[in-house]
């Protein structure tokens, strides 16, 4: 089916023309792979409800016809699916099957769930497990505590660049200095997330995290929504995951933060040891 025949997309495209990026200099085959990867990552952040073609095209920086053509090809192979009522694209059964196989090597969520639940129970805040994926973190597990007022900045499937939000700060801080500098030099961090994510500010936050052992996000992504995080290390000693807590500012007072940090570090250390012993 041609993009113009899409019954769910008769309105004019609101997607901006794709920007020229480093992908433009790649061989044609590599460009296609990069575009497919961008679409699937964008779609993963929209689950479980999925997203329409135009929204995915915008997120992946593609034209809508290109996005629709690639999504249709992915659907034919089972990598994505489409809700015939809403027109939204969803991750497909083939990805589920592949993910189930890959989980044996990469997944720590079953090991981590009890630590996330224990943090939520002990603190009353929302607790999370996030994983590092390249230059991003992605939230894998959420467990809400008993306190009735919650922050919804972070949820399963949500991605942030390293250095943004408490999990991303916690992981970034325990990379080597060269990797830290390479990452914080990216100009889009300050552009997208504000002056608190300028290189000098991020360097100061990395230094503070290394000193404390845990990261503090004082409402830098959404005003009034605070977070704290501690890195979890893989068997090679690299920061690969993070446990974190989020909540409203009055719950993260200067008097309470050391206790929250102690709990995060305790569970992060225990989870790190369990991963090493698998």
Backbone bond lengths (Angstrom), bond angles and torsions (degrees), N, CA, C in turn:
res aa  C-N    CA-C-N  psi(-1)  N-CA   C-N-CA  omega(-1)  CA-C   N-CA-C  phi
1 X - - - 1.461 - - 1.516 109.50 -
2 X 1.321 118.30 131.78 1.441 121.97 177.03 1.513 109.80 -71.53
3 X 1.337 116.46 155.77 1.458 120.29 179.91 1.513 110.66 -58.25
4 X 1.345 117.12 -34.96 1.457 119.96 -178.81 1.511 112.04 -69.99
5 X 1.350 117.71 -16.16 1.459 121.37 179.39 1.519 112.42 -92.24
6 X 1.312 118.03 1.81 1.461 121.73 -177.65 1.521 109.24 -64.33
7 X 1.349 119.55 114.17 1.460 121.01 -176.03 1.511 113.06 -67.99
8 X 1.323 117.77 -16.87 1.456 120.58 -178.94 1.524 111.77 -93.95
9 X 1.322 118.34 -4.93 1.454 121.04 -170.97 1.526 111.22 -130.40
10 X 1.332 118.59 57.26 1.460 120.79 179.15 1.524 112.30 -84.48
11 X 1.338 117.38 -17.01 1.453 119.24 -179.10 1.525 109.58 -75.28
12 X 1.340 118.40 156.91 1.461 120.21 177.23 1.515 110.68 -63.36
13 X 1.295 116.01 147.70 1.461 120.25 -179.74 1.511 110.46 -67.86
14 X 1.332 114.84 136.89 1.463 120.52 173.61 1.515 111.08 -102.92
15 X 1.325 116.35 3.89 1.459 119.80 -178.48 1.520 109.82 -71.89
16 X 1.341 117.83 136.53 1.452 119.66 174.86 1.513 110.18 -70.86
17 X 1.327 117.24 156.54 1.462 118.20 175.94 1.512 109.48 -61.25
18 X 1.328 116.88 144.43 1.463 119.47 -178.07 1.519 111.31 -61.09
19 X 1.350 115.60 137.99 1.445 120.33 178.22 1.518 109.70 -80.12
20 X 1.316 115.86 149.70 1.460 119.59 174.65 1.519 107.86 -75.37
21 X 1.303 116.58 126.36 1.457 122.02 -179.47 1.509 108.60 -129.60
22 X 1.344 114.87 -173.66 1.465 119.71 177.84 1.513 111.25 -60.66
23 X 1.359 116.20 -24.71 1.465 118.69 179.53 1.521 111.59 -62.20
24 X 1.369 116.32 -26.44 1.456 119.17 -176.21 1.520 111.83 -62.11
25 X 1.337 117.10 -26.91 1.460 120.53 -178.13 1.520 112.47 -89.10
26 X 1.325 117.86 -2.34 1.452 121.18 -177.87 1.523 110.80 -81.57
27 X 1.337 117.71 156.96 1.470 120.31 173.29 1.523 110.29 -57.61
28 X 1.334 115.96 155.97 1.465 120.44 -174.62 1.524 112.22 -56.00
29 X 1.339 116.87 -44.16 1.462 119.54 -179.19 1.510 112.44 -61.57
30 X 1.343 116.13 -41.52 1.461 119.87 179.28 1.521 110.78 -66.36
31 X 1.338 117.47 -35.58 1.463 120.49 177.21 1.518 110.82 -61.50
32 X 1.323 116.98 -42.90 1.467 120.24 -179.87 1.524 110.25 -62.57
33 X 1.322 116.40 -44.91 1.468 119.87 178.85 1.522 110.33 -60.66
34 X 1.334 116.60 -43.45 1.458 120.15 178.76 1.514 112.48 -61.89
35 X 1.328 116.88 -39.76 1.466 120.34 179.21 1.523 111.28 -66.91
36 X 1.323 116.16 -42.43 1.469 119.88 178.20 1.526 110.13 -62.50
37 X 1.335 116.63 -43.31 1.464 120.26 179.59 1.520 110.62 -61.78
38 X 1.336 117.10 -41.66 1.464 120.45 179.66 1.525 111.08 -63.85
39 X 1.326 117.15 -40.36 1.465 120.55 177.86 1.524 111.45 -64.23
40 X 1.326 116.86 -45.36 1.464 119.69 -178.25 1.522 111.34 -66.58
41 X 1.337 117.41 -39.12 1.464 119.23 176.83 1.526 110.61 -64.13
42 X 1.320 116.57 -43.28 1.464 119.84 179.03 1.518 110.79 -62.91
43 X 1.324 116.54 -40.68 1.458 120.43 179.89 1.523 110.94 -66.44
44 X 1.322 117.13 -36.23 1.469 119.49 -178.99 1.518 111.59 -63.12
45 X 1.340 117.50 -31.56 1.464 119.79 179.75 1.520 111.85 -76.59
46 X 1.331 117.50 -14.76 1.466 121.15 -179.31 1.518 112.95 -95.94
47 X 1.320 117.46 -1.76 1.463 120.35 179.58 1.521 109.74 -73.20
48 X 1.359 118.70 150.62 1.464 126.13 10.35 1.523 114.64 -89.75
49 X 1.327 117.77 -7.22 1.461 119.23 -174.82 1.510 114.76 -79.36
50 X 1.346 116.41 -18.86 1.447 119.66 -178.53 1.519 112.26 79.42
51 X 1.323 116.44 -171.93 1.463 121.73 -177.26 1.515 109.73 -153.54
52 X 1.331 115.66 157.45 1.452 121.93 178.34 1.521 112.18 -80.94
53 X 1.314 115.41 169.23 1.458 120.96 -176.75 1.519 112.00 -60.07
54 X 1.327 117.23 -46.36 1.463 120.18 -176.33 1.519 111.84 -63.86
55 X 1.332 116.82 -41.01 1.465 120.07 179.24 1.527 110.98 -64.47
56 X 1.323 116.71 -41.67 1.460 119.99 179.25 1.523 111.28 -68.05
57 X 1.324 116.64 -38.84 1.461 120.09 177.59 1.523 110.45 -60.71
58 X 1.324 115.82 -44.00 1.461 120.42 179.70 1.528 110.93 -62.85
59 X 1.326 116.58 -45.69 1.466 120.55 -177.91 1.525 111.86 -65.09
60 X 1.333 116.63 -35.02 1.467 121.10 -178.19 1.524 112.83 -91.39
61 X 1.347 116.57 0.56 1.461 122.46 -179.98 1.527 111.76 59.36
62 X 1.340 114.88 47.40 1.460 122.13 177.43 1.515 109.33 -123.34
63 X 1.332 116.37 159.50 1.458 119.02 170.44 1.527 108.56 -70.18
64 X 1.325 117.00 153.55 1.460 119.21 -178.49 1.527 112.33 -62.67
65 X 1.352 119.86 -42.41 1.470 118.55 177.73 1.530 112.91 -59.83
66 X 1.340 116.71 -40.23 1.468 119.14 177.96 1.517 110.78 -64.01
67 X 1.339 116.27 -45.25 1.466 120.08 179.60 1.524 110.79 -60.68
68 X 1.330 117.22 -43.23 1.459 120.07 -178.54 1.522 111.49 -65.61
69 X 1.329 116.39 -40.06 1.470 119.92 179.17 1.533 110.80 -63.08
70 X 1.322 116.57 -44.49 1.463 119.74 -179.92 1.524 111.52 -67.94
71 X 1.323 117.44 -41.90 1.463 120.58 179.07 1.528 111.07 -63.01
72 X 1.324 116.82 -39.73 1.464 120.06 178.70 1.527 111.13 -64.14
73 X 1.339 116.40 -39.37 1.465 119.89 177.27 1.525 110.95 -66.59
74 X 1.329 117.06 -40.21 1.465 120.78 177.16 1.522 111.16 -64.04
75 X 1.328 116.43 -37.95 1.466 120.27 178.97 1.522 111.16 -64.65
76 X 1.329 116.53 -37.49 1.465 119.87 179.84 1.527 111.78 -63.68
77 X 1.332 116.51 -24.89 1.467 121.21 179.71 1.531 112.43 -98.69
78 X 1.326 117.16 -0.41 1.459 120.58 178.14 1.513 115.39 86.32
79 X 1.340 117.68 6.60 1.463 119.71 -178.82 1.526 112.10 -79.58
80 X 1.321 117.64 -26.38 1.462 121.66 171.58 1.520 108.19 -133.02
81 X 1.312 114.67 163.76 1.461 121.37 178.87 1.521 106.88 -132.91
82 X 1.340 116.74 168.29 1.461 119.32 179.62 1.517 111.00 -135.41
83 X 1.322 114.94 130.22 1.458 121.40 176.03 1.524 108.19 -76.45
84 X 1.312 117.14 117.28 1.460 120.73 -174.41 1.521 113.05 -72.90
85 X 1.325 117.24 -15.16 1.468 119.27 176.98 1.528 111.90 -85.15
86 X 1.320 116.28 -47.28 1.465 119.64 -176.66 1.525 113.29 -92.78
87 X 1.339 116.82 -21.54 1.455 120.05 -174.23 1.511 113.44 81.01
88 X 1.331 117.31 2.36 1.459 120.58 -179.32 1.525 111.32 -75.87
89 X 1.320 114.07 141.48 1.455 120.85 172.84 1.522 109.18 -83.77
90 X 1.327 116.45 146.23 1.460 123.67 -179.65 1.523 108.85 -134.42
91 X 1.321 117.02 154.76 1.461 119.23 172.57 1.523 109.24 -62.03
92 X 1.335 116.48 141.06 1.456 120.43 -170.57 1.514 114.87 -99.20
93 X 1.331 116.06 174.74 1.463 121.64 -175.13 1.523 113.81 -65.36
94 X 1.318 117.69 -30.57 1.467 119.40 -179.93 1.528 110.83 -65.15
95 X 1.339 116.65 -37.27 1.462 119.58 176.92 1.520 110.92 -66.44
96 X 1.331 116.14 -37.29 1.468 119.65 177.46 1.527 110.36 -60.72
97 X 1.331 116.63 -45.55 1.462 120.22 -178.78 1.526 111.23 -65.03
98 X 1.322 116.52 -43.78 1.463 119.68 178.22 1.523 110.97 -63.66
99 X 1.335 115.58 -42.23 1.457 119.70 180.00 1.513 112.27 -62.64
100 X 1.326 116.16 -36.69 1.463 119.65 178.97 1.520 111.14 -63.34
101 X 1.332 116.11 -38.28 1.463 120.08 178.36 1.532 110.38 -70.63
102 X 1.335 116.57 -44.04 1.469 120.50 -178.63 1.519 112.13 -67.10
103 X 1.335 116.98 -26.30 1.468 120.57 -176.37 1.517 112.19 -58.92
104 X 1.336 116.91 -30.86 1.464 119.56 -178.91 1.524 111.17 -59.68
105 X 1.326 115.89 -31.34 1.472 119.91 -179.11 1.520 112.26 -91.89
106 X 1.341 117.56 -39.14 1.458 119.97 -167.82 1.528 115.10 -109.85
107 X 1.314 117.71 -21.79 1.460 119.32 -169.67 1.523 111.74 -81.78
108 X 1.328 115.98 129.72 1.464 120.31 173.68 1.526 110.89 -119.44
109 X 1.333 117.13 10.75 1.464 118.80 -172.53 1.520 112.37 -61.64
110 X 1.335 117.76 -37.10 1.463 118.42 -179.63 1.522 110.94 -67.00
111 X 1.330 116.79 -37.30 1.459 119.73 174.71 1.523 111.13 -65.75
112 X 1.324 116.14 -35.94 1.466 120.48 -172.10 1.520 113.84 -83.16
113 X 1.332 118.02 -23.36 1.467 119.74 -172.07 1.521 112.70 -56.37
114 X 1.317 117.66 -41.32 1.465 118.64 -177.61 1.527 111.28 -67.36
115 X 1.327 117.20 -31.66 1.463 120.22 177.70 1.528 110.88 -72.34
116 X 1.326 116.59 -40.65 1.463 120.36 176.88 1.527 109.88 -62.82
117 X 1.332 116.63 -45.06 1.467 120.71 179.39 1.524 111.16 -63.28
118 X 1.329 117.28 -40.97 1.463 120.76 -179.69 1.524 111.25 -64.94
119 X 1.324 117.33 -39.17 1.460 120.71 177.51 1.525 111.20 -64.43
120 X 1.335 116.44 -43.24 1.465 119.94 178.67 1.525 111.06 -62.81
121 X 1.328 116.34 -41.60 1.467 120.19 -178.65 1.524 111.44 -68.82
122 X 1.318 117.08 -41.43 1.462 120.84 -176.13 1.523 112.91 -72.01
123 X 1.337 116.85 -30.32 1.469 120.30 -173.40 1.518 113.95 -106.50
124 X 1.333 117.18 -24.21 1.456 120.79 -173.31 1.514 113.62 81.57
125 X 1.334 117.49 -3.32 1.467 121.50 -178.79 1.530 110.55 -94.52
126 X 1.326 115.87 171.15 1.461 120.64 173.27 1.526 108.71 -77.36
127 X 1.328 116.23 131.16 1.463 121.80 -177.58 1.523 109.70 -116.76
128 X 1.346 116.04 151.78 1.459 120.88 -171.09 1.525 112.00 -143.61
129 X 1.327 114.43 155.37 1.459 122.77 163.27 1.516 107.41 -117.56
130 X 1.324 116.78 127.85 1.464 121.97 174.81 1.519 108.98 -122.40
131 X 1.332 116.18 151.05 1.463 121.68 179.51 1.517 109.98 -117.51
132 X 1.318 115.93 145.84 1.456 120.24 173.32 1.515 109.02 -80.30
133 X 1.324 115.20 134.11 1.471 121.17 174.08 1.509 106.92 -137.03
134 X 1.339 116.89 98.64 1.457 120.16 -175.84 1.519 110.12 64.44
135 X 1.321 116.27 -125.02 1.459 121.59 179.69 1.505 113.84 -94.06
136 X 1.333 117.07 19.59 1.462 121.02 -177.73 1.523 110.89 -130.31
137 X 1.328 114.63 165.53 1.460 120.97 163.75 1.521 107.70 -115.31
138 X 1.320 116.00 148.11 1.459 121.22 176.05 1.521 107.94 -129.95
139 X 1.320 116.39 131.36 1.461 121.38 -179.33 1.526 109.68 -75.75
140 X 1.336 116.16 128.66 1.463 121.65 -178.43 1.523 113.27 -108.12
141 X 1.327 117.49 -33.91 1.467 121.61 -174.97 1.518 109.02 -137.79
142 X 1.332 116.14 136.25 1.469 122.26 173.76 1.519 108.55 -129.96
143 X 1.332 116.07 138.97 1.460 121.78 175.28 1.520 107.54 -140.29
144 X 1.332 116.86 117.16 1.459 121.12 -177.11 1.520 111.17 -83.27
145 X 1.330 115.67 138.57 1.447 121.70 177.41 1.512 111.81 -84.26
146 X 1.320 115.36 -170.08 1.464 121.18 -173.24 1.520 113.67 -82.69
147 X 1.347 117.73 -18.37 1.464 118.90 -178.08 1.523 109.01 -67.05
148 X 1.349 117.86 128.80 1.472 119.73 -169.44 1.521 115.33 -73.36
149 X 1.337 118.32 -22.18 1.465 120.19 179.92 1.521 108.03 -96.54
150 X 1.331 116.66 120.99 1.459 120.84 -172.57 1.520 111.63 -125.21
151 X 1.308 114.43 159.41 1.455 121.84 172.20 1.522 108.45 -99.54
152 X 1.328 116.14 136.97 1.465 119.85 -179.57 1.527 111.58 -116.10
153 X 1.341 115.47 26.72 1.463 119.75 176.76 1.521 110.54 -64.45
154 X 1.343 115.80 -37.09 1.462 121.21 -176.00 1.519 110.09 -113.69
155 X 1.320 116.12 134.92 1.461 121.79 177.50 1.519 108.20 -151.29
156 X 1.327 116.32 166.49 1.459 120.20 -177.95 1.527 110.78 -58.50
157 X 1.322 115.66 128.97 1.455 121.92 -178.51 1.513 113.93 95.29
158 X 1.329 117.75 -13.48 1.465 120.75 -178.53 1.520 110.46 -71.61
159 X 1.324 115.73 134.84 1.461 122.00 179.54 1.526 110.59 -113.66
160 X 1.318 115.50 142.47 1.459 122.33 171.57 1.527 107.97 -136.36
161 X 1.342 117.38 149.98 1.467 118.72 172.02 1.527 110.53 -65.16
162 X 1.324 116.93 153.17 1.457 120.12 172.25 1.525 109.01 -55.76
163 X 1.319 116.32 138.89 1.459 120.91 -178.56 1.509 113.38 93.63
164 X 1.337 116.92 -8.26 1.460 121.83 177.75 1.521 107.86 -111.94
165 X 1.325 117.05 131.34 1.461 124.60 -175.47 1.532 109.38 70.47
166 X 1.333 115.74 163.21 1.469 119.52 -169.50 1.528 112.97 -65.31
167 X 1.335 118.25 -38.53 1.466 119.62 179.21 1.525 110.76 -63.07
168 X 1.322 116.81 -42.95 1.458 120.76 -179.75 1.515 113.15 -67.24
169 X 1.333 116.62 -34.15 1.466 119.98 176.33 1.525 109.94 -69.45
170 X 1.340 116.35 -43.63 1.463 120.71 -178.41 1.523 111.37 -60.13
171 X 1.325 117.19 -42.52 1.467 120.63 -179.97 1.521 110.78 -70.65
172 X 1.343 116.81 -47.09 1.466 120.69 -178.29 1.529 111.37 -57.24
173 X 1.322 116.93 -40.81 1.465 120.81 -174.14 1.520 113.08 -62.13
174 X 1.326 117.46 -26.04 1.464 119.52 -175.95 1.526 113.13 -105.32
175 X 1.343 116.21 13.89 1.460 120.36 164.68 1.524 108.22 -80.71
176 X 1.329 117.44 166.39 1.464 118.67 178.55 1.522 110.02 -71.12
177 X 1.334 116.10 162.69 1.463 121.10 -173.45 1.526 112.56 -58.48
178 X 1.328 116.74 -38.58 1.469 119.98 -179.37 1.526 110.81 -63.54
179 X 1.326 117.19 -42.74 1.464 120.73 179.10 1.521 110.96 -66.37
180 X 1.326 116.89 -38.41 1.466 120.61 177.72 1.523 110.07 -61.09
181 X 1.324 116.95 -49.55 1.465 120.51 -178.08 1.522 111.55 -63.32
182 X 1.312 116.72 -40.23 1.462 120.52 179.19 1.528 110.54 -61.49
183 X 1.317 116.07 -39.11 1.460 119.06 -177.05 1.522 112.04 -75.13
184 X 1.319 118.01 -45.73 1.470 118.75 -174.75 1.521 112.16 -73.88
185 X 1.336 117.58 -10.58 1.460 120.42 176.86 1.521 112.44 -75.25
186 X 1.323 117.93 -9.36 1.463 120.61 -178.89 1.529 109.72 -67.33
187 X 1.336 118.09 121.19 1.465 120.28 -174.76 1.520 114.14 -68.14
188 X 1.340 118.22 -23.56 1.461 118.83 -175.07 1.524 112.85 -72.89
189 X 1.332 119.42 -15.77 1.460 120.02 178.16 1.521 110.64 -62.90
190 X 1.320 116.72 -49.46 1.463 120.03 179.02 1.518 111.16 -68.42
191 X 1.322 117.01 -38.03 1.465 120.68 -179.78 1.517 111.51 -62.80
192 X 1.324 117.18 -43.49 1.469 121.37 -175.32 1.518 113.17 -82.97
193 X 1.339 116.90 -34.45 1.465 119.56 -170.48 1.520 114.19 -117.07
194 X 1.330 117.73 3.08 1.449 120.30 172.58 1.515 114.49 96.10
195 X 1.342 116.06 172.25 1.468 121.37 -174.35 1.521 114.39 -62.62
196 X 1.328 118.35 -20.19 1.466 120.38 176.57 1.522 111.68 -66.30
197 X 1.344 117.21 -10.89 1.462 121.18 179.45 1.529 111.65 -112.73
198 X 1.323 116.03 21.67 1.462 121.04 171.33 1.531 109.02 -69.72
199 X 1.336 118.13 157.76 1.466 120.19 -176.19 1.526 114.52 -52.43
200 X 1.327 118.26 -45.40 1.467 119.97 -178.18 1.523 111.30 -62.99
201 X 1.331 116.54 -40.01 1.464 120.24 179.47 1.528 110.81 -66.78
202 X 1.321 116.62 -41.28 1.462 119.77 179.48 1.529 111.58 -66.79
203 X 1.330 116.74 -38.14 1.473 118.85 176.87 1.530 110.58 -60.81
204 X 1.332 116.15 -42.03 1.469 119.63 179.34 1.525 111.04 -64.23
205 X 1.338 116.31 -37.99 1.466 119.66 -179.41 1.537 110.77 -70.73
206 X 1.317 116.37 -36.84 1.467 120.03 175.84 1.526 109.93 -62.40
207 X 1.339 116.80 -45.25 1.467 120.39 -179.98 1.527 110.93 -61.93
208 X 1.329 116.75 -42.07 1.468 120.07 179.20 1.526 110.83 -63.73
209 X 1.323 116.36 -41.64 1.468 120.54 -179.40 1.522 110.93 -64.86
210 X 1.313 117.12 -41.77 1.463 120.04 177.53 1.531 110.80 -63.52
211 X 1.325 117.24 -35.94 1.465 120.64 -179.66 1.522 111.37 -70.66
212 X 1.346 116.82 -44.18 1.463 120.91 -177.09 1.527 112.59 -81.25
213 X 1.346 115.50 -31.60 1.462 120.05 -173.01 1.507 112.71 95.89
214 X 1.324 117.45 -15.81 1.467 122.53 179.25 1.527 108.83 -137.15
215 X 1.331 116.06 158.97 1.460 122.31 -177.30 1.518 110.75 -100.27
216 X 1.328 114.95 148.01 1.464 121.69 175.39 1.524 108.12 -124.28
217 X 1.319 116.57 128.03 1.462 122.43 175.02 1.527 107.68 -111.66
218 X 1.336 117.69 99.34 1.467 120.70 -175.94 1.529 113.12 -82.97
219 X 1.326 116.19 61.60 1.464 120.41 176.59 1.510 114.25 70.19
220 X 1.330 117.99 35.86 1.460 120.91 -175.48 1.522 113.42 -84.75
221 X 1.325 118.27 -20.96 1.469 121.11 178.40 1.525 109.75 -91.23
222 X 1.326 116.24 -49.82 1.466 122.91 174.09 1.520 107.27 -130.51
223 X 1.314 116.89 125.79 1.458 120.74 -177.45 1.525 110.76 -57.03
224 X 1.326 115.86 132.55 1.458 121.21 178.68 1.509 114.72 88.06
225 X 1.336 117.44 -10.17 1.465 121.40 179.39 1.523 108.66 -104.84
226 X 1.322 116.00 107.47 1.462 121.93 -176.04 1.520 111.03 -98.61
227 X 1.322 114.91 160.36 1.453 119.83 176.63 1.515 111.31 -152.12
228 X 1.317 115.60 157.68 1.459 122.67 174.04 1.519 107.92 -138.76
229 X 1.334 117.24 146.23 1.460 119.85 -177.18 1.512 112.39 -147.59
230 X 1.326 115.92 154.74 1.466 122.67 176.56 1.516 108.97 -134.25
231 X 1.324 116.29 137.97 1.463 121.76 -177.01 1.521 111.34 -74.71
232 X 1.331 114.56 146.42 1.466 123.71 173.02 1.524 106.40 -117.24
233 X 1.338 117.10 133.74 1.458 121.32 -169.90 1.525 111.99 -106.17
234 X 1.351 114.57 146.83 1.461 119.71 176.52 1.535 109.44 -82.71
235 X 1.345 118.22 175.26 1.472 119.83 -177.40 1.523 114.27 -60.99
236 X 1.339 117.21 -19.35 1.465 120.39 177.43 1.520 112.46 -86.79
237 X 1.332 117.11 0.10 1.459 120.83 179.04 1.508 114.45 85.08
238 X 1.337 117.65 15.10 1.456 121.74 179.31 1.529 110.51 -97.55
239 X 1.343 117.62 142.65 1.469 120.10 177.72 1.523 110.30 -71.75
240 X 1.302 117.16 108.34 1.466 121.58 -173.36 1.521 112.94 -112.89
241 X 1.331 116.99 -19.09 1.466 121.51 -179.22 1.520 108.49 -142.91
242 X 1.318 115.80 174.26 1.465 120.12 173.78 1.515 109.31 -150.12
243 X 1.314 115.91 142.34 1.459 123.06 167.24 1.520 107.13 -97.01
244 X 1.327 117.06 139.43 1.461 118.80 -178.07 1.518 111.48 -146.65
245 X 1.326 114.48 163.99 1.457 123.83 176.59 1.517 108.18 -128.56
246 X 1.327 117.64 142.70 1.460 120.66 173.12 1.516 109.45 -133.80
247 X 1.322 114.75 155.43 1.459 120.51 178.53 1.515 110.08 -179.93
248 X 1.313 115.96 -172.70 1.459 120.20 -178.72 1.523 109.97 -82.62
249 X 1.320 115.97 155.72 1.467 122.01 -172.84 1.529 114.70 -52.54
250 X 1.351 120.24 -43.64 1.471 118.87 -178.45 1.525 114.23 -61.73
251 X 1.328 117.87 -15.53 1.466 121.38 178.91 1.533 112.50 -86.77
252 X 1.336 116.66 -5.64 1.462 120.85 -176.81 1.531 109.95 -121.87
253 X 1.314 115.94 53.12 1.456 121.17 -179.64 1.525 110.62 -69.70
254 X 1.339 115.28 162.25 1.466 119.96 178.26 1.522 111.30 -60.37
255 X 1.330 117.14 -30.81 1.458 120.95 179.55 1.527 111.90 -72.96
256 X 1.339 117.10 -32.84 1.460 120.59 -175.23 1.523 113.05 -89.78
257 X 1.321 117.96 -26.01 1.467 120.39 -173.64 1.526 113.84 -57.52
258 X 1.333 120.36 -40.93 1.469 118.12 178.68 1.527 113.30 -60.03
259 X 1.334 117.72 -37.20 1.462 120.07 178.32 1.525 111.04 -68.62
260 X 1.345 117.02 -41.60 1.465 120.00 176.48 1.528 110.31 -62.67
261 X 1.326 116.55 -41.87 1.459 120.18 178.05 1.516 112.23 -62.62
262 X 1.336 116.70 -40.16 1.462 120.20 178.53 1.523 110.98 -61.68
263 X 1.341 116.71 -43.83 1.466 120.44 179.01 1.529 111.32 -63.62
264 X 1.328 116.76 -43.73 1.460 120.20 178.93 1.528 110.92 -60.66
265 X 1.315 116.86 -46.46 1.463 119.92 -179.13 1.522 111.52 -64.94
266 X 1.321 116.58 -39.35 1.466 119.82 178.70 1.521 111.20 -59.42
267 X 1.337 116.22 -48.16 1.463 119.08 -178.35 1.529 111.48 -72.88
268 X 1.336 117.77 -34.63 1.466 119.95 177.27 1.527 110.76 -64.05
269 X 1.325 117.42 -41.02 1.469 120.57 178.71 1.529 110.83 -66.58
270 X 1.316 116.55 -42.15 1.465 119.63 -179.95 1.523 111.23 -64.93
271 X 1.337 116.61 -41.87 1.461 119.84 179.27 1.525 110.68 -66.67
272 X 1.327 117.40 -39.99 1.464 120.99 176.95 1.526 110.79 -57.90
273 X 1.329 116.95 -43.31 1.468 120.39 179.43 1.526 111.36 -65.51
274 X 1.330 116.50 -38.38 1.468 119.35 179.49 1.526 110.96 -66.20
275 X 1.319 116.98 -39.55 1.466 120.57 178.69 1.526 110.11 -63.92
276 X 1.323 116.50 -42.19 1.469 120.60 -179.85 1.521 111.78 -64.35
277 X 1.333 116.54 -27.70 1.456 120.35 -177.17 1.506 115.16 -92.16
278 X 1.340 117.77 3.65 1.475 120.04 -178.75 1.523 111.14 -65.96
